[in-house]
Structure formats: structure tokens, C-alpha cells
Amino acid sequence: MSAVLTRHNVKVLGRGEQPMLFAHGYGCDQNMWRFITPAFDDRYKVVLFDHVGHGQSDAAAFDPTKYASLDDYAEDVLAICRELNLMNVIFVGHSVSAMIGALAAIREPERFDRLVLIGPSPRYVNDGDYVGGFKHEDIEGLLDFLDTNHLGWSSTMAPVIMGNPERPELGEELTNSFCRTDPEIAKHFARVTFLSDNRADLPKVKTKALILQCSQDVIAPDVVGRYMHQSLPGSEFVQLSATGHCPNLSAPEETIAAMEAFLSDVPAKAVAKAIAS
């Protein structure tokens, strides 16, 4: 296996020709897609990977100067695509990886067929009339907490991010995932993520995109999803009934249904109506 594929613990599954590339969110790994991928591996070439410092990736490959922005993570996505000669890619990105995929599609639009963006946010911090969901001092407080107590931050924040308090096992899984991430890498990636601002990049995305917006999402609230929809030319927006920030774990059936409809070119309004019923 090549250095690129080893570095990111790349796994290629499925029996189809068109590639479907899944990118996990902050503090997670490719295992977070285990409820989603079985619905697609009979028709697509499913490609899974771990961001450097997450899951079974090569943590020794992490360099804070190399990974100074989300653009650097987008370059990793493109490196995987080049190594596997992936074209006509359906990119599925959760949370921060939604923006990473959008940046990759801006750089090499000819590689991408569609983008599925789950809980995306171009900026987490409020700015003038823009509502990202957090005040700057709130983000700095969260980052300071993470800097001083990685395990405490993980056990406190993961259940809040997951939502679904009636299903504590979901929060526990996310907590354990956060705790497994190398603390120094987790701190660095958190700052890159939560202090990013990619609003100006959105109009540059020419790839057809689906925005999946969860209900009661503390990380990417409804107003952020609608901002994404307004800023991404030709995008489709689906409001999920699923609550929290991780519908790939908490509501895989609903997530799959929305993805299937998008890939089948069913209008977003029809998808939303079907989900609501």
C-alpha cells in the first residue's frame, strides 16, 4: 500500500464503479460511517479514510505547520483521490469535513460529481449579522478548556454535541472517540476548525451539493445550514428530523433516505415531505 493510503488508513469497499468518499468529523474516525455505508456498497466504490491523527491513521505524519488550515486537510482528500485515480466522486463529509470537501471541490472540480454535506458550517463564530452559533469568547473558553483538560473536555462536550440524551450510549461512543484522539492533535485541529472562516469560499463551489441540517444542533444550528444553502449555488437543503450533530450515528435511516433521494435527483422538497411523513 502506498504512503498516502497507509497514512490515512484508507479502506476501499463495495462493488460499484463510481466512488463515494466518506470523510469523518472532528475527533472521530471512519468507523462513524458503519451504519451508512452498507446502504451504498452494492452500487458504489466506497472509500473510507481517517484524517491524520485520528483513528488508525499515522499520527507521526502530523505536523502543525502543515495542517494550519482546512485547506491543508482538503489537500489530503485530493491526495487520496489522486492515489486511487478517483473521478466522478460523490463526497460525503460530516461536520468540519463538509467544508474540507467543499474546498477540495473548489481546487479540482473536475474530480467531483456531488457533495453531501452533513451539519456543515463555514464559520462557527458570530460576526456582525452572521450567526454562526458561538460568541468569540465562548469558542476561546471551549478551546482553553480543551487545552487544559482534554479528557474532561471530551466527556463534557461529546454528549452535548451528540444530543439525544435519551440514548446515552451515543454520547458515550463520541466521548470515547474524542478521548482516543491524540491530545495535542485534538487541540490543534479544534483551533483550526472552530476559528475557521470559509464563507468567501462558498460561491466558488460549482459541484452540486446537498446540505443535511439536523434539528437542535448546537454546533451547526439551523440558521447556519440555511446560510450555506443560500451561499452555495444550486444547492439542495433538507431539514432532518434527527436531533444533535451526528445523524450518521443517531438517525442513519433518515440520513440514508435523504442521500438516496439526492443521488436519484428527487427534489429536496419531496424529500423533506417524505421524511416528515
C-alpha positions in Angstrom: 0.0 0.0 0.0 1.3 3.5 -0.8 2.4 6.0 1.8 -0.7 8.1 1.2 -3.1 5.2 1.7 -1.2 4.0 4.7 -1.0 7.4 6.3 -4.8 7.8 6.2 -5.7 4.1 6.8 -7.7 4.1 3.5 -10.2 1.3 3.0 -11.9 0.6 -0.3 -15.1 -1.4 -0.2 -18.1 -2.0 -2.4 -18.9 -3.5 -5.8 -19.7 -0.4 -7.8 -17.6 1.8 -10.1 -18.5 5.3 -9.1 -16.5 6.3 -5.9 -18.3 7.5 -2.8 -15.7 9.0 -0.5 -16.7 9.4 3.2 -14.9 11.9 5.5 -15.5 11.9 9.3 -15.8 14.9 11.6 -13.6 16.3 14.4 -12.5 13.7 17.0 -14.0 10.8 15.0 -12.8 8.2 12.5 -14.1 6.2 9.6 -16.0 3.8 12.0 -18.6 6.6 12.4 -19.9 5.6 8.9 -20.6 2.0 9.7 -24.4 2.4 9.7 -24.4 4.4 6.4 -22.0 2.6 4.0 -23.9 -0.8 3.9 -26.7 1.0 2.0 -24.3 2.0 -0.8 -21.6 -0.6 -1.1 -23.6 -2.7 -3.6 -23.6 0.1 -6.1 -20.6 2.3 -5.4 -16.9 2.1 -4.7 -17.0 3.1 -1.0 -13.7 4.8 0.1 -13.1 5.4 3.8 -10.2 7.1 5.5 -9.0 8.7 8.7 -7.7 12.3 9.0 -4.1 12.3 10.2 -4.1 11.9 14.0 -7.5 10.2 14.1 -8.5 6.6 14.1 -5.8 4.3 12.7 -4.0 6.9 10.7 -0.3 7.6 11.1 -0.2 10.2 13.8 3.5 10.6 13.3 2.7 12.3 9.9 1.0 15.1 11.8 2.8 18.5 11.6 1.1 21.6 13.0 2.7 23.8 10.4 1.5 21.5 7.6 -2.1 21.4 9.0 -2.5 25.1 9.6 -5.9 25.5 7.9 -8.7 23.4 6.4 -7.1 23.8 3.0 -4.4 21.5 4.2 -6.9 18.8 5.1 -8.5 19.4 1.7 -5.1 18.6 0.1 -5.1 15.3 1.9 -8.5 14.5 0.4 -7.2 15.3 -3.1 -4.0 13.2 -2.5 -6.2 10.2 -1.7 -8.3 10.8 -4.9 -5.1 11.1 -7.0 -3.6 8.0 -5.5 -6.7 5.9 -6.2 -7.4 7.7 -9.5 -10.8 8.6 -8.3 -13.0 10.6 -10.7 -16.7 11.5 -10.6 -16.6 11.3 -6.8 -19.5 11.6 -4.5 -18.0 13.2 -1.4 -19.8 12.7 1.9 -18.5 14.9 4.6 -19.6 15.3 8.2 -19.2 18.5 10.2 -15.8 20.1 9.6 -15.2 17.6 6.8 -18.1 19.1 4.9 -16.1 22.3 4.4 -13.0 20.3 3.8 -14.7 18.5 0.9 -16.1 21.8 -0.5 -12.5 23.2 -0.5 -11.3 20.1 -2.3 -14.0 20.5 -4.9 -13.1 24.1 -5.5 -9.5 23.1 -6.2 -10.2 20.2 -8.5 -13.9 20.5 -9.5 -13.4 18.0 -12.4 -13.0 15.2 -9.8 -16.3 15.6 -8.0 -19.8 14.8 -9.1 -21.7 15.7 -6.0 -21.2 16.8 -2.4 -23.2 15.6 0.6 -22.6 18.0 3.4 -23.9 16.8 6.8 -24.0 19.5 9.5 -21.7 21.9 7.7 -20.6 25.3 9.0 -18.4 27.9 7.1 -17.8 29.8 10.3 -18.7 28.9 13.9 -18.2 32.3 15.4 -20.8 35.1 15.1 -19.7 38.0 13.0 -21.8 41.1 12.6 -25.1 40.0 11.0 -23.7 36.5 10.5 -24.9 34.0 13.1 -22.5 31.0 13.5 -23.8 29.9 16.8 -21.0 30.9 19.1 -19.6 34.2 20.5 -15.8 34.5 20.1 -15.3 34.4 23.9 -17.3 31.2 24.1 -15.1 29.5 21.5 -12.0 30.7 23.3 -13.4 29.4 26.5 -14.0 26.0 24.9 -10.5 25.9 23.4 -8.9 26.9 26.7 -10.8 24.1 28.5 -9.6 21.6 25.8 -6.0 22.9 26.2 -6.0 22.3 30.0 -8.1 19.2 30.3 -8.6 17.1 27.1 -10.4 14.2 28.8 -12.6 16.5 30.8 -13.5 18.5 27.7 -14.3 15.3 25.8 -16.5 13.8 28.5 -18.3 17.2 28.9 -18.7 18.2 25.2 -19.3 14.9 23.4 -22.8 14.3 24.9 -23.8 17.9 24.2 -22.6 17.6 20.6 -24.3 14.3 20.1 -27.6 15.4 21.6 -30.1 12.6 22.0 -29.8 12.4 25.9 -32.4 9.6 26.0 -29.8 7.5 24.2 -26.7 7.9 26.4 -24.8 5.2 24.6 -24.4 7.6 21.6 -22.8 10.3 23.7 -20.5 7.6 25.3 -19.4 6.5 21.9 -18.5 10.0 20.9 -16.8 10.6 24.2 -14.6 7.6 23.8 -13.7 8.6 20.2 -12.7 12.1 21.4 -10.6 10.6 24.2 -8.8 8.3 21.8 -7.5 11.2 19.7 -4.0 12.3 20.5 -4.5 15.3 22.8 -2.0 17.6 21.0 -3.5 16.9 17.6 -7.0 17.3 19.0 -6.2 20.7 20.4 -4.6 21.9 17.2 -7.4 20.6 14.9 -10.0 22.2 17.3 -8.5 25.6 16.8 -8.2 25.1 13.0 -11.9 24.0 13.0 -13.6 26.4 15.3 -11.7 29.5 14.2 -12.0 28.9 10.5 -13.9 31.2 8.2 -14.7 29.9 4.7 -17.7 32.0 3.9 -16.0 33.6 1.0 -15.3 30.2 -0.5 -18.9 29.1 -0.8 -19.8 30.9 -4.0 -16.7 29.2 -5.6 -18.2 25.7 -5.2 -19.6 24.6 -8.6 -20.3 21.0 -7.6 -23.9 20.0 -7.0 -24.4 19.9 -3.2 -26.9 18.5 -0.6 -27.0 20.2 2.8 -28.4 17.9 5.5 -29.4 20.0 8.5 -30.2 18.4 11.8 -32.7 19.8 14.3 -31.5 21.2 17.6 -27.8 21.1 16.5 -25.7 23.1 19.0 -22.6 23.0 16.6 -24.3 24.0 13.3 -27.7 25.5 14.1 -30.5 25.8 11.6 -29.6 29.4 10.6 -26.1 28.1 9.6 -27.5 25.4 7.3 -29.8 27.9 5.6 -26.9 30.3 5.2 -24.9 27.5 3.5 -27.9 26.8 1.2 -28.2 30.5 0.2 -24.5 30.8 -0.4 -23.9 27.5 -2.4 -25.1 28.0 -5.9 -27.7 25.4 -6.9 -27.5 23.5 -3.6 -30.4 21.5 -2.1 -31.4 21.8 1.6 -33.0 19.1 3.7 -34.1 19.6 7.3 -33.8 16.3 9.1 -36.0 15.3 12.0 -32.8 13.9 13.6 -31.6 15.9 16.5 -28.0 16.6 17.5 -24.9 16.9 15.3 -24.3 13.2 14.3 -27.2 11.8 12.3 -24.8 9.2 10.8 -25.0 7.6 14.2 -28.3 8.7 15.7 -30.5 8.5 12.6 -28.8 6.5 9.8 -32.0 5.5 8.1 -33.2 9.1 7.7 -29.7 10.2 6.6 -29.6 7.4 4.0 -33.0 8.2 2.7 -32.1 11.8 2.1 -28.8 10.8 0.4 -30.6 8.3 -1.8 -33.1 10.8 -2.9 -30.4 13.4 -3.7 -28.4 10.8 -5.8 -31.7 9.9 -7.6 -32.4 13.6 -8.3 -35.6 13.6 -6.3 -36.4 17.3 -5.5 -35.4 18.4 -2.0 -39.0 19.5 -1.2 -40.2 16.0 -1.9 -37.5 14.5 0.3 -38.5 16.8 3.1 -42.1 15.9 2.8 -41.4 12.2 2.7 -39.2 12.4 5.8 -41.8 14.5 7.7 -44.5 11.9 6.9 
